[in-house]
Amino acid sequence: VRFALLSAAVGLLVFLILFQQALFGSLLLSFTGALENQSGTVLVYGAEARKNLAGSVILPPQQQAVAAVEGVGASAPVGEATLTVEAGGDEVNASIFGFTPGGPGEPTRVVDGRMPTGPTEALASKEDRDAGFAIGDTVTSVDGDVAMQVVGLTERSRYSVSPTLWVTFDGYVALREAANPDATAVLPSVMAVVPAAGVSPSVLAERITSQVDGVEALTRDAAVAESPGVSATTTSFNLILALALLVVALVIGFFFVILTVQKTPSLVLLRAIGAPSWYLVRSVLVQIALVVVAGVVVGLALTFAAVSAISAGLPISVDGTTFAVLVAAVVGLALVGAAFALVRVARLDPASVVDPEGRGAAS
Amino acid sequence: VKLGLLELRRRPFRFAVAGASLLLLSVLLLFLGGLLDGLYLGSTGLLRAQKGDLVVYSSASNDSLVRSRIDPELRSVVDGVEGVSSTGGLGVALVGGRVPDRDELANLSVTGFELPVASMPSDVALAPGQALADRSLEAAGVEVGQTVEVGSAATPIEVVGWVEDTDYLQQGGFFVEPSTWRLVLGQSRPDSNLPEGTFQALVVEVDPGSDPTAVADAIDAATAGATSTLTIDEAVQALPGIKEQNSTFSAIIYVTLFVAGLVVALFFALLTLERVRLYSVLKAIGASSRQVFASVVTQSVVVAGLSFVLGAVIMWLLTLVLPAEVPVALVPSRLVQTGVLLVVMSSLGATISLRRVVRVDPASAIG
């Protein structure tokens, strides 16, 4: 019973760790997948936006100045806005990306269908195909004036945890003007840039920031990592993960110490009748391994059950590598936690069997 | 009970397992709760601070303030609905602000308003180019008397006072009169420009004695569905991510509480196993199962309580060193709720030992 209880506790902790990580990974991907999986290796933001795509605008003189910076191979405007659209008979909030087909900033993970070729065609995120965003579906602005037909699907390219549509920049302008007829101009949110041959994205980003007034250029990786909320979410989840891993080590460690103390007289007796230390240590190690393996199996089962049961607008997916690393960390920490018990077993003094108190552990 | 407390005092190390585990779990619970509260408070302040009862959005906006637009015609229809006492225009522009002597820009929620919010005097009057800043912006270097350059057009706005708990979507509240807001919006976000008289939303005060929900329905009926009218609570819940945040964090918190109960159950089950002989002696000399069990539960409550207090202190120290971008808020009600739940779960965990305690046979004391 006691081992089953411990395995259950470890299983729940493993579940807590794995589920949080699955949630974390999926959340980040749904937050910034669109930035990660577009072709511009440098993104140029308006400086006052503080790396926030939704708050960024690039003025026409800045667009020209960016294109003229030495080392820029190609540049193109990218617009982003969250708008209400009608899809599948419902009004839903969707993140709209306007890009130039064939230019920097186009989506790189088109998994079905084709790229849009005109302002009435769109790519949609595959994760939302059952919500009115499948190939052949029509998505319209709320007033019905602008209609887009879905001609292809992307994967891992959502933004801001919303259904994401990729449309030509003309289509983007049309949708924004439909949303606000009083708009005086529809400007790009960022400029997507590809460096010329032999120029690295990081060098080019620094060069653009220093040479063009009022902009901040970031490499694609930096744009993803420094998106608003990403670093805060990463810090928070890492802290939660560290605490949960510590609890695993502590629970397993103290459990086996108590067990060892409880069994000391029997273990000393075994030592006295000739059982070598390594034999006892090996037995405890086997127990630890069984408990941890059972816990990991329980944790994995719970995680997969939870992942398939929960949707809540966020498709949660499992990353095998991350899970393998975390399971290895749990096993490693379980061994570290149990080290005290193992040392105690290894140092048992067989002669102490004659001690009437039966305190055999070397002190 | 006294025996249990005496043992806790004399052999505290025996309870280190449960204590240390519960301490870590307390920190984890408080961190999760603090994060949830921080995200909630920093996103919803603008709406919670409203003194009005209802918020009216245009129906095409899907209850999003920044996408909503209420023009003067629509407003006059709302004004005429029975039960509406007064209406006030409301609008935001989420922009960066350049604070004097600071390299980092401040995240501002420039808010144009007509009805004062909770922390403002009721006769507040701002001139164009003046602002009341949220206290949270002090961390970004904002001071009264400063001129902050707001948005991509660097519109100069002078800070003339403070408001509290008015942040919106993690951006510091920066309250200005409507024409200043409209100027910032048009200059910094030309695609979101709104003409004179048009606001993003209306805050509605209902007549005393009127039912706000009924008035909300009447407004939407009067505008023939052109509006979506929500109570303040509904408007808060309609903010992007609020419901999802709440359900996700709550699920993690409840699983963590369950783990806490399990840890305590595990620990006291082991402790009871070790003490079967001792309990049989206690029972042989007249102690009842209830007394023995009360001693076990008391120990679990004390261990959980002390671990929680220490965990709260550690969490408080943690908030001092965490980067400002991690929006953790320690709210007294959350502290009390977490402490009570942890103690309750620990007590429940300890009750797992009840069956074994009851089954201890006093006769086994003599072998």
HADDOCK unambig.tbl for C-alpha pairs under 7 A between the chains (distance, minus, plus):
assign (segid A and resid 5 and name CA) (segid B and resid 266 and name CA) 6.46 0.50 0.50
assign (segid A and resid 6 and name CA) (segid B and resid 266 and name CA) 6.93 0.50 0.50
assign (segid A and resid 9 and name CA) (segid B and resid 259 and name CA) 6.53 0.50 0.50
assign (segid A and resid 9 and name CA) (segid B and resid 262 and name CA) 6.24 0.50 0.50
assign (segid A and resid 9 and name CA) (segid B and resid 263 and name CA) 6.78 0.50 0.50
assign (segid A and resid 12 and name CA) (segid B and resid 259 and name CA) 6.62 0.50 0.50
assign (segid A and resid 48 and name CA) (segid B and resid 96 and name CA) 5.11 0.50 0.50
assign (segid A and resid 48 and name CA) (segid B and resid 105 and name CA) 6.93 0.50 0.50
assign (segid A and resid 48 and name CA) (segid B and resid 151 and name CA) 6.54 0.50 0.50
assign (segid A and resid 48 and name CA) (segid B and resid 152 and name CA) 6.00 0.50 0.50
assign (segid A and resid 49 and name CA) (segid B and resid 95 and name CA) 6.73 0.50 0.50
assign (segid A and resid 49 and name CA) (segid B and resid 96 and name CA) 6.04 0.50 0.50
assign (segid A and resid 55 and name CA) (segid B and resid 94 and name CA) 6.88 0.50 0.50
assign (segid A and resid 55 and name CA) (segid B and resid 95 and name CA) 6.43 0.50 0.50
assign (segid A and resid 84 and name CA) (segid B and resid 60 and name CA) 6.92 0.50 0.50
assign (segid A and resid 84 and name CA) (segid B and resid 61 and name CA) 6.19 0.50 0.50
assign (segid A and resid 84 and name CA) (segid B and resid 62 and name CA) 6.50 0.50 0.50
assign (segid A and resid 142 and name CA) (segid B and resid 60 and name CA) 6.15 0.50 0.50
assign (segid A and resid 180 and name CA) (segid B and resid 192 and name CA) 6.64 0.50 0.50
assign (segid A and resid 182 and name CA) (segid B and resid 193 and name CA) 5.98 0.50 0.50
assign (segid A and resid 182 and name CA) (segid B and resid 194 and name CA) 5.92 0.50 0.50
assign (segid A and resid 182 and name CA) (segid B and resid 195 and name CA) 6.94 0.50 0.50
assign (segid A and resid 183 and name CA) (segid B and resid 190 and name CA) 5.75 0.50 0.50
assign (segid A and resid 183 and name CA) (segid B and resid 191 and name CA) 4.30 0.50 0.50
assign (segid A and resid 183 and name CA) (segid B and resid 192 and name CA) 5.62 0.50 0.50
assign (segid A and resid 183 and name CA) (segid B and resid 193 and name CA) 5.11 0.50 0.50
assign (segid A and resid 184 and name CA) (segid B and resid 190 and name CA) 5.27 0.50 0.50
assign (segid A and resid 184 and name CA) (segid B and resid 191 and name CA) 6.03 0.50 0.50
assign (segid A and resid 184 and name CA) (segid B and resid 193 and name CA) 6.54 0.50 0.50
assign (segid A and resid 185 and name CA) (segid B and resid 190 and name CA) 5.32 0.50 0.50
assign (segid A and resid 185 and name CA) (segid B and resid 191 and name CA) 5.35 0.50 0.50
assign (segid A and resid 186 and name CA) (segid B and resid 190 and name CA) 6.74 0.50 0.50
assign (segid A and resid 186 and name CA) (segid B and resid 191 and name CA) 4.99 0.50 0.50
assign (segid A and resid 232 and name CA) (segid B and resid 325 and name CA) 5.57 0.50 0.50
assign (segid A and resid 232 and name CA) (segid B and resid 326 and name CA) 4.89 0.50 0.50
assign (segid A and resid 236 and name CA) (segid B and resid 326 and name CA) 6.99 0.50 0.50
assign (segid A and resid 240 and name CA) (segid B and resid 28 and name CA) 6.36 0.50 0.50
assign (segid A and resid 243 and name CA) (segid B and resid 24 and name CA) 6.52 0.50 0.50
assign (segid A and resid 243 and name CA) (segid B and resid 28 and name CA) 6.50 0.50 0.50
assign (segid A and resid 247 and name CA) (segid B and resid 21 and name CA) 5.88 0.50 0.50
assign (segid A and resid 247 and name CA) (segid B and resid 24 and name CA) 6.59 0.50 0.50
assign (segid A and resid 250 and name CA) (segid B and resid 21 and name CA) 6.56 0.50 0.50
assign (segid A and resid 251 and name CA) (segid B and resid 21 and name CA) 6.74 0.50 0.50
assign (segid A and resid 254 and name CA) (segid B and resid 17 and name CA) 5.65 0.50 0.50
